[in-house]
Amino acid sequence: MAKVELKQPVVAEISDLLKDAKAVVLADYRGLTVEQDTQLRKTMREAGVVYKVYKNTLVKRAIAGTAFEELAKDLEGPTAVAISSTDATAPAKNLYEFAKKADKLELKSGVIEGTYYDNKTIGKIATIPSREELLSKLLGSIQSPVANFARVIKQIAEKEEA
């Protein structure tokens, strides 16, 4: 079988993952121990993020002509690809948090919802709370005054009964 025929299924697999992706983040995993890498893969799997290592040339072929094409310039050296189709900040967040424990892991860049971010900016994106966290904080801040008002009314009603 020719080399091209062996590579086509891998490029197709990457393309399928990118088709519905909200975010793709690249990381340099050089220097991680097997134990650290296993822990990182487990963390990513639990977060619903696909974390794999592909040949850079195959990733370049898969991202050609997509919203993720700008990542091609960062595909040098050992590169891991983290892809999420559900939570746009999950790949960056999980990699960033893990990089705090494993200083060998470095974020290279990423594309989140169509916008390219370099290694410095992707770290800032990772610290932004997820949509669900922001919504829960908003609901909490809306609910708090209403709950306080209800308590005051209840206390006034109890005081007038007595």
VMD Tcl script that builds the backbone (N, CA, C; Angstrom):
set m [mol new atoms 486]
animate dup $m
set s [atomselect $m all]
$s set {name element resname resid chain x y z} {
  {N N MET 1 A 0.844 -1.176 0.000}
  {CA C MET 1 A 0.000 0.000 0.000}
  {C C MET 1 A 0.894 1.246 0.000}
  {N N ALA 2 A 0.535 2.245 -0.745}
  {CA C ALA 2 A 1.321 3.470 -0.846}
  {C C ALA 2 A 1.185 4.299 0.429}
  {N N LYS 3 A 2.160 5.137 0.678}
  {CA C LYS 3 A 2.155 5.979 1.871}
  {C C LYS 3 A 0.947 6.908 1.894}
  {N N VAL 4 A 0.581 7.429 0.749}
  {CA C VAL 4 A -0.556 8.354 0.666}
  {C C VAL 4 A -1.831 7.667 1.128}
  {N N GLU 5 A -2.019 6.427 0.729}
  {CA C GLU 5 A -3.225 5.689 1.117}
  {C C GLU 5 A -3.264 5.444 2.614}
  {N N LEU 6 A -2.122 5.347 3.268}
  {CA C LEU 6 A -2.071 5.165 4.716}
  {C C LEU 6 A -2.377 6.469 5.452}
  {N N LYS 7 A -2.025 7.585 4.849}
  {CA C LYS 7 A -2.194 8.887 5.490}
  {C C LYS 7 A -3.597 9.447 5.331}
  {N N GLN 8 A -4.287 9.083 4.253}
  {CA C GLN 8 A -5.618 9.635 3.991}
  {C C GLN 8 A -6.618 9.386 5.121}
  {N N PRO 9 A -6.669 8.186 5.726}
  {CA C PRO 9 A -7.620 7.981 6.819}
  {C C PRO 9 A -7.328 8.869 8.037}
  {N N VAL 10 A -6.056 9.130 8.299}
  {CA C VAL 10 A -5.697 9.986 9.431}
  {C C VAL 10 A -6.116 11.427 9.155}
  {N N VAL 11 A -5.875 11.907 7.952}
  {CA C VAL 11 A -6.293 13.261 7.576}
  {C C VAL 11 A -7.818 13.359 7.641}
  {N N ALA 12 A -8.514 12.329 7.207}
  {CA C ALA 12 A -9.983 12.312 7.270}
  {C C ALA 12 A -10.465 12.328 8.720}
  {N N GLU 13 A -9.768 11.612 9.589}
  {CA C GLU 13 A -10.131 11.591 11.016}
  {C C GLU 13 A -9.985 12.988 11.620}
  {N N ILE 14 A -8.880 13.647 11.322}
  {CA C ILE 14 A -8.648 15.007 11.829}
  {C C ILE 14 A -9.707 15.954 11.272}
  {N N SER 15 A -10.002 15.835 9.999}
  {CA C SER 15 A -11.018 16.689 9.359}
  {C C SER 15 A -12.385 16.488 10.001}
  {N N ASP 16 A -12.731 15.253 10.325}
  {CA C ASP 16 A -14.012 14.970 10.981}
  {C C ASP 16 A -14.081 15.618 12.362}
  {N N LEU 17 A -12.973 15.568 13.091}
  {CA C LEU 17 A -12.934 16.192 14.412}
  {C C LEU 17 A -13.063 17.712 14.304}
  {N N LEU 18 A -12.468 18.282 13.268}
  {CA C LEU 18 A -12.492 19.735 13.090}
  {C C LEU 18 A -13.823 20.255 12.563}
  {N N LYS 19 A -14.591 19.372 11.937}
  {CA C LYS 19 A -15.840 19.779 11.288}
  {C C LYS 19 A -16.780 20.502 12.258}
  {N N ASP 20 A -16.957 19.972 13.458}
  {CA C ASP 20 A -17.869 20.564 14.446}
  {C C ASP 20 A -17.136 21.250 15.593}
  {N N ALA 21 A -15.835 21.424 15.457}
  {CA C ALA 21 A -15.034 21.950 16.560}
  {C C ALA 21 A -15.310 23.425 16.833}
  {N N LYS 22 A -15.444 23.749 18.118}
  {CA C LYS 22 A -15.558 25.144 18.539}
  {C C LYS 22 A -14.181 25.701 18.880}
  {N N ALA 23 A -13.281 24.791 19.287}
  {CA C ALA 23 A -11.947 25.237 19.678}
  {C C ALA 23 A -10.906 24.174 19.374}
  {N N VAL 24 A -9.731 24.640 18.951}
  {CA C VAL 24 A -8.569 23.779 18.751}
  {C C VAL 24 A -7.387 24.489 19.385}
  {N N VAL 25 A -6.686 23.773 20.266}
  {CA C VAL 25 A -5.526 24.343 20.948}
  {C C VAL 25 A -4.336 23.425 20.722}
  {N N LEU 26 A -3.188 24.021 20.402}
  {CA C LEU 26 A -1.953 23.269 20.191}
  {C C LEU 26 A -1.058 23.425 21.417}
  {N N ALA 27 A -0.395 22.333 21.791}
  {CA C ALA 27 A 0.501 22.368 22.948}
  {C C ALA 27 A 1.777 21.598 22.646}
  {N N ASP 28 A 2.869 22.046 23.232}
  {CA C ASP 28 A 4.147 21.347 23.142}
  {C C ASP 28 A 4.256 20.465 24.383}
  {N N TYR 29 A 4.246 19.176 24.178}
  {CA C TYR 29 A 4.243 18.220 25.289}
  {C C TYR 29 A 5.637 17.687 25.600}
  {N N ARG 30 A 6.650 18.190 24.950}
  {CA C ARG 30 A 8.021 17.711 25.115}
  {C C ARG 30 A 8.447 17.814 26.580}
  {N N GLY 31 A 8.937 16.707 27.131}
  {CA C GLY 31 A 9.424 16.700 28.499}
  {C C GLY 31 A 8.441 16.147 29.520}
  {N N LEU 32 A 7.208 15.878 29.099}
  {CA C LEU 32 A 6.239 15.281 30.025}
  {C C LEU 32 A 6.600 13.821 30.270}
  {N N THR 33 A 6.395 13.372 31.499}
  {CA C THR 33 A 6.604 11.963 31.787}
  {C C THR 33 A 5.390 11.184 31.303}
  {N N VAL 34 A 5.522 9.880 31.232}
  {CA C VAL 34 A 4.401 9.035 30.811}
  {C C VAL 34 A 3.245 9.189 31.791}
  {N N GLU 35 A 3.556 9.265 33.061}
  {CA C GLU 35 A 2.520 9.424 34.087}
  {C C GLU 35 A 1.771 10.745 33.912}
  {N N GLN 36 A 2.509 11.827 33.667}
  {CA C GLN 36 A 1.881 13.130 33.456}
  {C C GLN 36 A 1.015 13.124 32.203}
  {N N ASP 37 A 1.522 12.525 31.143}
  {CA C ASP 37 A 0.770 12.464 29.887}
  {C C ASP 37 A -0.518 11.656 30.063}
  {N N THR 38 A -0.422 10.557 30.795}
  {CA C THR 38 A -1.607 9.729 31.059}
  {C C THR 38 A -2.637 10.519 31.858}
  {N N GLN 39 A -2.179 11.253 32.858}
  {CA C GLN 39 A -3.080 12.074 33.665}
  {C C GLN 39 A -3.728 13.171 32.827}
  {N N LEU 40 A -2.939 13.791 31.955}
  {CA C LEU 40 A -3.473 14.838 31.077}
  {C C LEU 40 A -4.531 14.272 30.140}
  {N N ARG 41 A -4.257 13.134 29.547}
  {CA C ARG 41 A -5.234 12.503 28.642}
  {C C ARG 41 A -6.538 12.178 29.384}
  {N N LYS 42 A -6.422 11.701 30.618}
  {CA C LYS 42 A -7.603 11.372 31.428}
  {C C LYS 42 A -8.411 12.640 31.718}
  {N N THR 43 A -7.724 13.700 32.090}
  {CA C THR 43 A -8.383 14.977 32.375}
  {C C THR 43 A -9.120 15.503 31.147}
  {N N MET 44 A -8.463 15.420 30.006}
  {CA C MET 44 A -9.068 15.913 28.769}
  {C C MET 44 A -10.284 15.066 28.383}
  {N N ARG 45 A -10.165 13.759 28.528}
  {CA C ARG 45 A -11.273 12.858 28.197}
  {C C ARG 45 A -12.482 13.169 29.071}
  {N N GLU 46 A -12.259 13.399 30.372}
  {CA C GLU 46 A -13.354 13.711 31.293}
  {C C GLU 46 A -14.027 15.034 30.945}
  {N N ALA 47 A -13.264 15.958 30.360}
  {CA C ALA 47 A -13.816 17.259 29.975}
  {C C ALA 47 A -14.475 17.223 28.593}
  {N N GLY 48 A -14.446 16.073 27.926}
  {CA C GLY 48 A -15.046 15.956 26.601}
  {C C GLY 48 A -14.177 16.545 25.500}
  {N N VAL 49 A -12.871 16.594 25.738}
  {CA C VAL 49 A -11.932 17.155 24.776}
  {C C VAL 49 A -11.120 16.021 24.157}
  {N N VAL 50 A -10.990 16.054 22.830}
  {CA C VAL 50 A -10.160 15.075 22.120}
  {C C VAL 50 A -8.730 15.588 22.172}
  {N N TYR 51 A -7.834 14.799 22.755}
  {CA C TYR 51 A -6.424 15.182 22.884}
  {C C TYR 51 A -5.589 14.105 22.229}
  {N N LYS 52 A -4.936 14.467 21.107}
  {CA C LYS 52 A -4.147 13.485 20.366}
  {C C LYS 52 A -2.883 14.130 19.815}
  {N N VAL 53 A -1.961 13.258 19.474}
  {CA C VAL 53 A -0.733 13.694 18.821}
  {C C VAL 53 A -0.764 13.134 17.405}
  {N N TYR 54 A -0.681 14.037 16.437}
  {CA C TYR 54 A -0.648 13.664 15.026}
  {C C TYR 54 A 0.630 14.222 14.422}
  {N N LYS 55 A 1.001 13.708 13.269}
  {CA C LYS 55 A 2.117 14.288 12.531}
  {C C LYS 55 A 1.702 15.683 12.072}
  {N N ASN 56 A 2.621 16.614 12.193}
  {CA C ASN 56 A 2.327 18.005 11.831}
  {C C ASN 56 A 1.877 18.151 10.382}
  {N N THR 57 A 2.484 17.399 9.467}
  {CA C THR 57 A 2.114 17.512 8.050}
  {C C THR 57 A 0.682 17.055 7.819}
  {N N LEU 58 A 0.237 16.053 8.575}
  {CA C LEU 58 A -1.139 15.574 8.419}
  {C C LEU 58 A -2.138 16.590 8.962}
  {N N VAL 59 A -1.784 17.228 10.067}
  {CA C VAL 59 A -2.655 18.270 10.628}
  {C C VAL 59 A -2.721 19.449 9.666}
  {N N LYS 60 A -1.586 19.814 9.079}
  {CA C LYS 60 A -1.569 20.923 8.110}
  {C C LYS 60 A -2.496 20.633 6.930}
  {N N ARG 61 A -2.482 19.391 6.457}
  {CA C ARG 61 A -3.373 19.019 5.344}
  {C C ARG 61 A -4.839 19.099 5.765}
  {N N ALA 62 A -5.127 18.674 6.992}
  {CA C ALA 62 A -6.517 18.659 7.455}
  {C C ALA 62 A -7.062 20.059 7.704}
  {N N ILE 63 A -6.212 20.978 8.152}
  {CA C ILE 63 A -6.701 22.324 8.469}
  {C C ILE 63 A -6.674 23.266 7.262}
  {N N ALA 64 A -6.069 22.836 6.171}
  {CA C ALA 64 A -6.012 23.674 4.974}
  {C C ALA 64 A -7.430 24.003 4.500}
  {N N GLY 65 A -7.692 25.292 4.358}
  {CA C GLY 65 A -8.991 25.737 3.874}
  {C C GLY 65 A -10.074 25.804 4.933}
  {N N THR 66 A -9.715 25.643 6.210}
  {CA C THR 66 A -10.697 25.720 7.290}
  {C C THR 66 A -10.446 26.969 8.130}
  {N N ALA 67 A -11.266 27.172 9.138}
  {CA C ALA 67 A -11.092 28.301 10.049}
  {C C ALA 67 A -9.851 28.140 10.917}
  {N N PHE 68 A -9.305 26.944 10.942}
  {CA C PHE 68 A -8.146 26.643 11.786}
  {C C PHE 68 A -6.824 26.723 11.020}
  {N N GLU 69 A -6.863 27.193 9.787}
  {CA C GLU 69 A -5.697 27.205 8.911}
  {C C GLU 69 A -4.534 28.024 9.476}
  {N N GLU 70 A -4.844 29.031 10.268}
  {CA C GLU 70 A -3.808 29.897 10.823}
  {C C GLU 70 A -2.895 29.160 11.812}
  {N N LEU 71 A -3.347 28.030 12.319}
  {CA C LEU 71 A -2.534 27.237 13.254}
  {C C LEU 71 A -1.326 26.597 12.580}
  {N N ALA 72 A -1.328 26.522 11.263}
  {CA C ALA 72 A -0.260 25.844 10.520}
  {C C ALA 72 A 1.122 26.403 10.849}
  {N N LYS 73 A 1.202 27.697 11.121}
  {CA C LYS 73 A 2.511 28.296 11.407}
  {C C LYS 73 A 3.083 27.840 12.745}
  {N N ASP 74 A 2.263 27.294 13.629}
  {CA C ASP 74 A 2.724 26.830 14.941}
  {C C ASP 74 A 2.954 25.322 14.984}
  {N N LEU 75 A 2.756 24.659 13.876}
  {CA C LEU 75 A 2.934 23.203 13.824}
  {C C LEU 75 A 4.391 22.852 13.542}
  {N N GLU 76 A 5.224 23.059 14.537}
  {CA C GLU 76 A 6.635 22.703 14.447}
  {C C GLU 76 A 7.028 22.006 15.740}
  {N N GLY 77 A 7.826 20.980 15.617}
  {CA C GLY 77 A 8.240 20.229 16.797}
  {C C GLY 77 A 7.103 19.356 17.310}
  {N N PRO 78 A 7.319 18.710 18.452}
  {CA C PRO 78 A 6.274 17.849 19.012}
  {C C PRO 78 A 5.032 18.667 19.384}
  {N N THR 79 A 3.924 18.338 18.773}
  {CA C THR 79 A 2.700 19.109 18.987}
  {C C THR 79 A 1.528 18.181 19.273}
  {N N ALA 80 A 0.824 18.486 20.353}
  {CA C ALA 80 A -0.415 17.784 20.687}
  {C C ALA 80 A -1.571 18.697 20.295}
  {N N VAL 81 A -2.659 18.094 19.858}
  {CA C VAL 81 A -3.826 18.841 19.420}
  {C C VAL 81 A -4.984 18.524 20.358}
  {N N ALA 82 A -5.600 19.577 20.912}
  {CA C ALA 82 A -6.770 19.422 21.776}
  {C C ALA 82 A -7.959 20.055 21.065}
  {N N ILE 83 A -9.020 19.254 20.862}
  {CA C ILE 83 A -10.173 19.699 20.081}
  {C C ILE 83 A -11.445 19.514 20.903}
  {N N SER 84 A -12.281 20.539 20.930}
  {CA C SER 84 A -13.562 20.438 21.619}
  {C C SER 84 A -14.678 20.916 20.714}
  {N N SER 85 A -15.752 20.146 20.676}
  {CA C SER 85 A -16.908 20.549 19.876}
  {C C SER 85 A -18.062 20.999 20.759}
  {N N THR 86 A -17.885 20.965 22.077}
  {CA C THR 86 A -18.953 21.374 22.988}
  {C C THR 86 A -18.625 22.670 23.718}
  {N N ASP 87 A -17.547 22.690 24.474}
  {CA C ASP 87 A -17.160 23.864 25.257}
  {C C ASP 87 A -15.955 24.533 24.600}
  {N N ALA 88 A -16.119 25.786 24.215}
  {CA C ALA 88 A -15.065 26.479 23.478}
  {C C ALA 88 A -13.815 26.739 24.314}
  {N N THR 89 A -13.961 26.861 25.621}
  {CA C THR 89 A -12.798 27.169 26.446}
  {C C THR 89 A -12.181 25.938 27.107}
  {N N ALA 90 A -12.813 24.786 26.990}
  {CA C ALA 90 A -12.344 23.578 27.683}
  {C C ALA 90 A -10.917 23.162 27.320}
  {N N PRO 91 A -10.533 23.113 26.032}
  {CA C PRO 91 A -9.164 22.694 25.736}
  {C C PRO 91 A -8.121 23.625 26.345}
  {N N ALA 92 A -8.324 24.927 26.187}
  {CA C ALA 92 A -7.371 25.900 26.718}
  {C C ALA 92 A -7.320 25.840 28.241}
  {N N LYS 93 A -8.485 25.744 28.858}
  {CA C LYS 93 A -8.560 25.688 30.321}
  {C C LYS 93 A -7.840 24.478 30.886}
  {N N ASN 94 A -8.146 23.318 30.346}
  {CA C ASN 94 A -7.547 22.088 30.865}
  {C C ASN 94 A -6.036 22.051 30.641}
  {N N LEU 95 A -5.595 22.462 29.468}
  {CA C LEU 95 A -4.161 22.493 29.203}
  {C C LEU 95 A -3.459 23.522 30.089}
  {N N TYR 96 A -4.076 24.671 30.278}
  {CA C TYR 96 A -3.501 25.731 31.104}
  {C C TYR 96 A -3.379 25.271 32.561}
  {N N GLU 97 A -4.443 24.664 33.079}
  {CA C GLU 97 A -4.423 24.172 34.463}
  {C C GLU 97 A -3.375 23.080 34.635}
  {N N PHE 98 A -3.272 22.197 33.665}
  {CA C PHE 98 A -2.287 21.123 33.754}
  {C C PHE 98 A -0.864 21.675 33.637}
  {N N ALA 99 A -0.687 22.717 32.836}
  {CA C ALA 99 A 0.634 23.321 32.662}
  {C C ALA 99 A 1.135 23.956 33.952}
  {N N LYS 100 A 0.229 24.326 34.851}
  {CA C LYS 100 A 0.634 24.860 36.153}
  {C C LYS 100 A 1.341 23.774 36.972}
  {N N LYS 101 A 0.847 22.530 36.858}
  {CA C LYS 101 A 1.440 21.407 37.604}
  {C C LYS 101 A 2.658 20.839 36.881}
  {N N ALA 102 A 2.586 20.785 35.563}
  {CA C ALA 102 A 3.669 20.218 34.748}
  {C C ALA 102 A 4.287 21.341 33.931}
  {N N ASP 103 A 5.366 21.908 34.436}
  {CA C ASP 103 A 5.930 23.090 33.795}
  {C C ASP 103 A 6.523 22.824 32.413}
  {N N LYS 104 A 6.670 21.563 32.029}
  {CA C LYS 104 A 7.200 21.234 30.692}
  {C C LYS 104 A 6.154 21.438 29.590}
  {N N LEU 105 A 4.878 21.379 29.952}
  {CA C LEU 105 A 3.804 21.553 28.975}
  {C C LEU 105 A 3.661 23.033 28.637}
  {N N GLU 106 A 3.671 23.350 27.352}
  {CA C GLU 106 A 3.544 24.735 26.907}
  {C C GLU 106 A 2.417 24.857 25.891}
  {N N LEU 107 A 1.574 25.860 26.083}
  {CA C LEU 107 A 0.534 26.154 25.101}
  {C C LEU 107 A 1.183 26.895 23.942}
  {N N LYS 108 A 0.898 26.457 22.722}
  {CA C LYS 108 A 1.471 27.109 21.541}
  {C C LYS 108 A 0.531 28.181 21.007}
  {N N SER 109 A -0.685 27.779 20.680}
  {CA C SER 109 A -1.667 28.700 20.120}
  {C C SER 109 A -3.001 27.981 20.056}
  {N N GLY 110 A -3.996 28.687 19.545}
  {CA C GLY 110 A -5.309 28.065 19.404}
  {C C GLY 110 A -6.246 28.918 18.582}
  {N N VAL 111 A -7.290 28.263 18.124}
  {CA C VAL 111 A -8.377 28.962 17.446}
  {C C VAL 111 A -9.641 28.630 18.222}
  {N N ILE 112 A -10.254 29.686 18.760}
  {CA C ILE 112 A -11.470 29.506 19.545}
  {C C ILE 112 A -12.581 30.281 18.863}
  {N N GLU 113 A -13.588 29.535 18.443}
  {CA C GLU 113 A -14.743 30.076 17.725}
  {C C GLU 113 A -14.325 31.009 16.594}
  {N N GLY 114 A -13.362 30.531 15.800}
  {CA C GLY 114 A -12.963 31.235 14.591}
  {C C GLY 114 A -11.896 32.299 14.758}
  {N N THR 115 A -11.440 32.565 15.975}
  {CA C THR 115 A -10.433 33.599 16.213}
  {C C THR 115 A -9.126 32.968 16.653}
  {N N TYR 116 A -8.036 33.371 16.007}
  {CA C TYR 116 A -6.709 32.836 16.326}
  {C C TYR 116 A -6.133 33.562 17.545}
  {N N TYR 117 A -5.523 32.805 18.454}
  {CA C TYR 117 A -4.864 33.366 19.634}
  {C C TYR 117 A -3.463 32.776 19.742}
  {N N ASP 118 A -2.476 33.622 20.004}
  {CA C ASP 118 A -1.104 33.132 20.169}
  {C C ASP 118 A -0.914 32.567 21.581}
  {N N ASN 119 A 0.314 32.151 21.901}
  {CA C ASN 119 A 0.551 31.464 23.169}
  {C C ASN 119 A 0.284 32.351 24.393}
  {N N LYS 120 A 0.510 33.646 24.307}
  {CA C LYS 120 A 0.244 34.525 25.457}
  {C C LYS 120 A -1.248 34.744 25.656}
  {N N THR 121 A -1.949 34.969 24.570}
  {CA C THR 121 A -3.376 35.246 24.648}
  {C C THR 121 A -4.182 34.008 25.000}
  {N N ILE 122 A -3.739 32.847 24.548}
  {CA C ILE 122 A -4.487 31.615 24.834}
  {C C ILE 122 A -4.496 31.343 26.340}
  {N N GLY 123 A -3.433 31.737 27.033}
  {CA C GLY 123 A -3.388 31.606 28.485}
  {C C GLY 123 A -4.408 32.499 29.162}
  {N N LYS 124 A -4.612 33.686 28.604}
  {CA C LYS 124 A -5.617 34.603 29.152}
  {C C LYS 124 A -7.019 34.072 28.894}
  {N N ILE 125 A -7.226 33.503 27.725}
  {CA C ILE 125 A -8.524 32.917 27.380}
  {C C ILE 125 A -8.856 31.780 28.348}
  {N N ALA 126 A -7.834 31.043 28.744}
  {CA C ALA 126 A -8.025 29.889 29.634}
  {C C ALA 126 A -8.539 30.302 31.008}
  {N N THR 127 A -8.276 31.533 31.408}
  {CA C THR 127 A -8.718 31.971 32.730}
  {C C THR 127 A -10.138 32.531 32.731}
  {N N ILE 128 A -10.720 32.711 31.564}
  {CA C ILE 128 A -12.099 33.199 31.470}
  {C C ILE 128 A -13.045 32.072 31.872}
  {N N PRO 129 A -14.004 32.359 32.748}
  {CA C PRO 129 A -14.970 31.318 33.129}
  {C C PRO 129 A -15.790 30.847 31.922}
  {N N SER 130 A -16.243 29.616 31.977}
  {CA C SER 130 A -17.046 29.071 30.890}
  {C C SER 130 A -18.417 29.752 30.847}
  {N N ARG 131 A -19.133 29.523 29.792}
  {CA C ARG 131 A -20.457 30.125 29.617}
  {C C ARG 131 A -21.385 29.728 30.764}
  {N N GLU 132 A -21.334 28.455 31.152}
  {CA C GLU 132 A -22.197 27.963 32.222}
  {C C GLU 132 A -21.862 28.641 33.551}
  {N N GLU 133 A -20.561 28.823 33.828}
  {CA C GLU 133 A -20.150 29.496 35.060}
  {C C GLU 133 A -20.633 30.943 35.074}
  {N N LEU 134 A -20.488 31.628 33.929}
  {CA C LEU 134 A -20.932 33.015 33.850}
  {C C LEU 134 A -22.448 33.129 34.028}
  {N N LEU 135 A -23.187 32.211 33.417}
  {CA C LEU 135 A -24.644 32.229 33.577}
  {C C LEU 135 A -25.053 31.965 35.024}
  {N N SER 136 A -24.392 31.024 35.685}
  {CA C SER 136 A -24.738 30.738 37.074}
  {C C SER 136 A -24.420 31.921 37.978}
  {N N LYS 137 A -23.310 32.628 37.707}
  {CA C LYS 137 A -22.987 33.828 38.482}
  {C C LYS 137 A -24.027 34.917 38.252}
  {N N LEU 138 A -24.455 35.074 36.994}
  {CA C LEU 138 A -25.478 36.067 36.677}
  {C C LEU 138 A -26.783 35.748 37.391}
  {N N LEU 139 A -27.208 34.487 37.311}
  {CA C LEU 139 A -28.448 34.092 37.984}
  {C C LEU 139 A -28.339 34.255 39.490}
  {N N GLY 140 A -27.168 33.963 40.037}
  {CA C GLY 140 A -26.957 34.133 41.474}
  {C C GLY 140 A -27.067 35.589 41.885}
  {N N SER 141 A -26.500 36.472 41.059}
  {CA C SER 141 A -26.561 37.897 41.388}
  {C C SER 141 A -27.974 38.453 41.202}
  {N N ILE 142 A -28.737 37.887 40.296}
  {CA C ILE 142 A -30.132 38.312 40.116}
  {C C ILE 142 A -31.000 37.761 41.241}
  {N N GLN 143 A -30.733 36.527 41.631}
  {CA C GLN 143 A -31.551 35.845 42.638}
  {C C GLN 143 A -31.327 36.426 44.032}
  {N N SER 144 A -30.153 36.877 44.347}
  {CA C SER 144 A -29.807 37.355 45.680}
  {C C SER 144 A -30.693 38.510 46.156}
  {N N PRO 145 A -30.865 39.596 45.389}
  {CA C PRO 145 A -31.745 40.684 45.856}
  {C C PRO 145 A -33.202 40.245 46.005}
  {N N VAL 146 A -33.647 39.377 45.126}
  {CA C VAL 146 A -35.031 38.895 45.204}
  {C C VAL 146 A -35.223 38.079 46.481}
  {N N ALA 147 A -34.255 37.219 46.793}
  {CA C ALA 147 A -34.337 36.401 48.002}
  {C C ALA 147 A -34.290 37.287 49.247}
  {N N ASN 148 A -33.431 38.290 49.253}
  {CA C ASN 148 A -33.357 39.214 50.392}
  {C C ASN 148 A -34.667 39.977 50.566}
  {N N PHE 149 A -35.248 40.421 49.452}
  {CA C PHE 149 A -36.523 41.132 49.515}
  {C C PHE 149 A -37.617 40.224 50.087}
  {N N ALA 150 A -37.631 38.964 49.654}
  {CA C ALA 150 A -38.630 38.012 50.153}
  {C C ALA 150 A -38.465 37.786 51.657}
  {N N ARG 151 A -37.239 37.709 52.138}
  {CA C ARG 151 A -36.998 37.529 53.583}
  {C C ARG 151 A -37.496 38.734 54.379}
  {N N VAL 152 A -37.244 39.930 53.868}
  {CA C VAL 152 A -37.684 41.145 54.553}
  {C C VAL 152 A -39.197 41.185 54.626}
  {N N ILE 153 A -39.872 40.882 53.532}
  {CA C ILE 153 A -41.345 40.871 53.509}
  {C C ILE 153 A -41.879 39.837 54.504}
  {N N LYS 154 A -41.259 38.659 54.550}
  {CA C LYS 154 A -41.675 37.602 55.470}
  {C C LYS 154 A -41.499 38.060 56.917}
  {N N GLN 155 A -40.378 38.723 57.214}
  {CA C GLN 155 A -40.147 39.196 58.582}
  {C C GLN 155 A -41.151 40.270 58.971}
  {N N ILE 156 A -41.494 41.147 58.022}
  {CA C ILE 156 A -42.494 42.187 58.299}
  {C C ILE 156 A -43.855 41.535 58.564}
  {N N ALA 157 A -44.190 40.512 57.756}
  {CA C ALA 157 A -45.468 39.816 57.932}
  {C C ALA 157 A -45.498 39.101 59.286}
  {N N GLU 158 A -44.413 38.461 59.678}
  {CA C GLU 158 A -44.344 37.776 60.979}
  {C C GLU 158 A -44.415 38.772 62.139}
  {N N LYS 159 A -43.815 39.932 61.972}
  {CA C LYS 159 A -43.818 40.969 63.026}
  {C C LYS 159 A -45.222 41.505 63.233}
  {N N GLU 160 A -45.958 41.703 62.121}
  {CA C GLU 160 A -47.321 42.241 62.227}
  {C C GLU 160 A -48.272 41.193 62.797}
  {N N GLU 161 A -48.010 39.898 62.577}
  {CA C GLU 161 A -48.843 38.835 63.165}
  {C C GLU 161 A -48.682 38.810 64.671}
  {N N ALA 162 A -47.470 39.065 65.138}
  {CA C ALA 162 A -47.185 39.000 66.582}
  {C C ALA 162 A -47.673 40.255 67.240}
}
mol reanalyze $m
mol bondsrecalc $m
mol representation Tube
mol addrep $m
